[in-house]
Amino acid sequence: MAVLKYDNSVKNRLKRIEGQIRGVLKMMESQQECKDIVTQLTAVRSAVDRTIGVIVSSNLVDCVIEANQNNGKGMDQSVEEAIQLLIKSR
């Protein structure tokens, strides 16, 4: 797979996730309710899953464009690698 250039939107997603994690740690330190902490951790997991999807789909688009420029060479492999990344992330 080609090396993907990560744009600011993906980096910003990760910074928001980082902030959510810090918030969960503060909740734990202040002895918040278990259900509230689990709710926040679920939100973090969802945000990470969405970020993985954005990264994989962006990478797939770039690989397909690159393969088209090379008369389709490597497209099947690029698609298969993207699928495997999605499967691995689950």
VENTAQUI-V684893 format. One record per residue. N is the residue number from 0. RES is the residue in three letters. PHI is phi in degrees with one decimal (* if undefined). OMEGA is omega in radians with two decimals (* if undefined). Layout:
n->[N/N]
res->[RES/RES]
phi->[PHI/PHI]
omega->[OMEGA/OMEGA]
This chain:
n->[0/1/2/3/4/5/6/7/8/9/10/11/12/13/14/15/16/17/18/19/20/21/22/23/24/25/26/27/28/29/30/31/32/33/34/35/36/37/38/39/40/41/42/43/44/45/46/47/48/49/50/51/52/53/54/55/56/57/58/59/60/61/62/63/64/65/66/67/68/69/70/71/72/73/74/75/76/77/78/79/80/81/82/83/84/85/86/87/88/89]
res->[MET/ALA/VAL/LEU/LYS/TYR/ASP/ASN/SER/VAL/LYS/ASN/ARG/LEU/LYS/ARG/ILE/GLU/GLY/GLN/ILE/ARG/GLY/VAL/LEU/LYS/MET/MET/GLU/SER/GLN/GLN/GLU/CYS/LYS/ASP/ILE/VAL/THR/GLN/LEU/THR/ALA/VAL/ARG/SER/ALA/VAL/ASP/ARG/THR/ILE/GLY/VAL/ILE/VAL/SER/SER/ASN/LEU/VAL/ASP/CYS/VAL/ILE/GLU/ALA/ASN/GLN/ASN/ASN/GLY/LYS/GLY/MET/ASP/GLN/SER/VAL/GLU/GLU/ALA/ILE/GLN/LEU/LEU/ILE/LYS/SER/ARG]
phi->[*/-71.4/-77.8/-89.2/-88.2/-84.0/-84.2/-64.2/-65.0/-70.0/-62.8/-65.0/-58.1/-67.4/-66.0/-65.5/-62.6/-57.7/-64.3/-62.8/-62.4/-60.5/-63.9/-64.8/-60.7/-64.5/-61.6/-65.5/-64.2/-96.8/57.9/-67.3/-60.8/-55.6/-63.6/-68.6/-66.0/-62.7/-59.9/-68.0/-65.0/-64.2/-64.1/-63.2/-60.1/-62.6/-64.7/-65.2/-59.0/-64.7/-65.7/-58.9/-60.8/-63.4/-64.2/-66.2/-67.1/-63.7/-64.7/-63.2/-59.3/-61.2/-67.2/-67.3/-61.0/-62.7/-64.6/-62.1/-68.6/-104.5/59.6/85.1/-66.7/87.8/-64.4/-58.7/-66.0/-62.7/-64.2/-62.2/-64.2/-63.6/-62.0/-63.9/-62.8/-64.0/-63.7/-62.5/-72.2/-88.7]
omega->[3.13/3.08/-3.10/3.02/-3.07/-3.13/-3.06/-3.13/3.11/3.11/3.11/3.07/-3.12/3.09/3.08/3.10/3.09/3.10/3.10/3.13/3.11/3.10/3.11/3.11/3.10/3.10/3.14/-3.14/3.13/3.03/3.09/3.13/3.12/-3.09/3.11/3.11/3.12/3.09/3.14/3.10/3.08/3.09/3.10/-3.14/3.12/3.13/3.10/3.12/3.13/3.13/3.07/3.13/3.12/-3.12/-3.11/-3.12/3.09/3.13/3.14/3.12/3.13/3.14/3.12/3.10/3.13/3.13/3.10/3.11/3.11/3.13/3.05/-3.13/3.08/-3.10/-3.14/-3.14/3.14/3.12/3.14/3.13/3.11/3.11/3.13/3.07/3.11/3.13/-3.12/-3.09/-3.14/*]
